[in-house]
Amino acid sequence: MKSIQKMKSIKNTIVGLSLVASVLSVASCEDFLDLQPTGSIVADNAISDAKTARGAVIGVYAQLKSLNFGGGSIHLLGTMPGDNVEFSGSLTQYQQLDNNAYPTNNQVTVPVYQGLYSLINRANWVISDIGKVTDPALGEAEKKQLLGEAYFGRAYGYFELARGWGGVQIQTSPTTGLNVIKGVKRSTQAETYAQAIADLTEAESLLPDDDAATRNRAQKSAARALRARVHLYAGQWAEAETYASQVLANTAKYELVKPYSSFFTAPYLTKESVFELTFSASDQNRVTGWYPTQFGGSFEYRPTAEIVNILNNPALAGSRSALIATSNTGQVYNAQLNRTGLDPVFLIRVAELYLIRAEARAKKASPDLTGAIADLNAVRDRADIAAYSGANDAPSVLQAIEDERRIEFAFEPHRWYDLVRTKRVNDVLDAPVDEHFWLFPLPEADVLADPDL
């Protein structure tokens, strides 16, 4: 397992959250009175016609991309603190992530936190203003679609805040200044998940039915798939099973693809993908830390020796050994990113829905272990490994599902959050992590600026 050196004491760890993240940058106390909102549309009439309405929704997607591989670091929050990825560079903020010792001014967690509230604020502007548009070029069907996409984006923001930081302050109106957020108290994590579910319910009612090709804009199945994930994190097993099943039933559009590597090999947008973010030559992802220097990268984010051994074990990983490659200097690196700048971000894949449903079936009030094992075996079969042959009891099946998720999503942002939500952090990592550090801390600037915290 990854060797982790922990801080021996925790000083004033703060896990509360506030909406000033979309308004604040890390600054000195003297600067707070001059702060203005960021990532928002400030004019009341900014969404006034078809063109600005469409542009505002494209802005929601742009923020999603920025948070992911468009220059943001949200991907690292789900990987670096776990046992699949380690940091080999010298930057303190990434060392802190790797060591599960995040201060309140960590320069990875703070920008992601702020970026998520910027995403929420962009979505809030669309939700608030698009109904006022009377441009005949914006028909009711398109208006509903754009509104549904905004609800989807806001749900994604609140989900990521809930699983990363716990309960947060919930704001469903545009943030135009600090006065807007006065009196907004922190919600619980359960209430924050409930907000995401409410937004996804609204999104599903508004979004268009799936067409055969679209996988990089939200449609009904994307909302259902994200909802299955939120229900899983919220411990609502029956609902997680229901929504995963609804997506998996659409076999005309979605299926596990073979070989395993084909979903992350150009031209992308395969039937494996429920929702992915795409990049282009003029809008490239800007991730270089995963690549060896011979490919122009800095190779700071590296697979751990343990996950390399697992991926190279045919009985455990099968064809998922394609997730790693070795440079001519012997460096083993993440091969899921192909170094072109065009590599997509896979936010939701079919394999995840099978494993969500498998876990939900094994955990619900009347467990369906036969169904859970069938879902587990669908993922294993696609990876060219033998069917599950372990004990037919819930703990054994759940452990197999956890192990499968670790391999299937080796470099996607699931592993750390899986360990946290199942309270398995200290059972798995080889050095204990104080539970205060199972969540990321509220930025110091927010604590100083918002008396309601």
Order of alpha helices (4+ residues) and beta strands (2+ residues): alpha-alpha-beta-alpha-alpha-alpha-alpha-alpha-alpha-beta-beta-alpha-beta-beta-beta-alpha-alpha-alpha-alpha-alpha-alpha
